[in-house]
Amino acid sequence: MLQYLIKITDNTFIPVIIVALLWAVISKLNASDSKKIVIIGLVLGFIAALIYAILKRNTGFAVREFYDLGVIIPWVIVSVPLLISIWMLKIFPNRFWKFLFILLSTISIGLVIAQCLPNIMLYPFEFAVGMDTIFNNDYLFKCVGYGFALIVILLIGLFTYRICDRLADKFVLAIATLSLIIFTIQNSINILQIFIVRRFISSQAWMMELVIFILGHVNFFIFIFMAIVLFLALVLYIKSKTTSLVGSNPAKVRKMKAQLRKDRRTSLLVFAGLAITAYTVTRARYIFEKGVELTPAEPISPNADGLIVIPLDKVNDGNLHRYGYEASDGTVVRFIIIKKSENAYGVGLDACDICGATGYYQRGDQVVCILCDVVMNIATIGFPGGCNPVPLKFEIIEGSMVIRPAHLEAEKNRFK
């Protein structure tokens, strides 16, 4: 349950807030067509996500990193003219800026939805992994966590839109502008991460430090957007408590009172939603992850011939096996082995290029990165890319796996 409560929150909170803020901006600048623009954007994003999800589920053709690049690079390109069109339309409300704003807003909403929706579509197919039947408590709890998180996040997005609708235009435009800039920065870091993993660029020290910081602080951007939404809700709540009830007749005063009560309820509901979100990404994440501990690496040393030899019958059970080799400087270099098929083995360091030497663990039939919770495709272990373990060279000789210590010595700096 906690697993998918956390996953849905991680994947949907920021995109939903971005869509809510864009919807609010569209309503304030082009109220007559706001729903049409949002619906078209949602449909375009849904179609793109559905195509990718179908390909990912049924073929080996779809690669998530390339799909993400196809979505977030256009966002980074579109974001600047979008921000310009928002403020130009506010200052110069002519047909050109209106057309440009509508076009860019529609594309932007589609890109946000296309970025977050594939995971939402694919998660339910993971629920029954490792189960003999779906009729058990584990499957039910996963469904509850998935559905509850989705409902909470969507309601926060809806109430955020309603809050913006009740606040001053320039104030909302300023908050939306700040949020779009932050979201663009986050996507730019995602692009950098993919470029490094795929070796499209040679990584610099500052690049790795930035990416590792973001991976090590998974809640960083979520907390920023939680603070933005909290600020909006506080402003509306204070406004509802301090607005003077002045009207030309009692009926108008009663209407104002009702609206102010509604504003307070909306703010309080957002406070509650944010509290749930904060609990999910902090305490719930801690509870879920604290039970994940690396099994101790089995010490292993070279034989008389200076080779590390592991009989295959020790690693043929389909489980993840972890070994530790003590390098010449005393550093323990960990590596993992798992049998992938009848005649294939996945062998790699217990580390990857992005998450470092945090390691991998086995969850049911899955191999998972302990830092970012990415599930490895076991068939790809032993190949570079993504969050896969760094490949380690080996040979199969007379029923044993042979690894040369020199290959481990060359990687010892990863484990310091």
Buried (B, 14 or more C-beta within 10 A) or exposed (E): BBBBBBBBBBBBBBBBBBBBBBBBBBBBBBEEBBEEBBEBBBBBBBBBBBBBBBBBEEEEEBBBBEBBBBBBBBBBEBBEBBBBBBBBBBEEEEEEBBEBBBBBBBBBBBBBBBBBBBBBBBBEEBBBEEEEEEEEEBBEBBBEBBEBBBEBBBBBBBBBBBBBBBBEBEEBBEBBBEBBEBBBBBBBBBBBBBBBBBEEEEBEEEBBEBBBEBBEEBBEBBBBBBEBBBEBBBBBBEBBEEEEEEEEEEEEEEEBEEEBEEBBEBBEBBBBBBEBBBEBBEEBBEEBBEEEEEEEBEEBEBEEEEBBBBEBEEBEEEEBBBBBBBBEEEBBBBBBBBBBEEEEBBBBBBBBBBBBBBBBBBBEEBBBBBBBBBBBBBEBBBEBBBBBBBBBEBEEEEEBBBBBBEBBBEBBEBBE
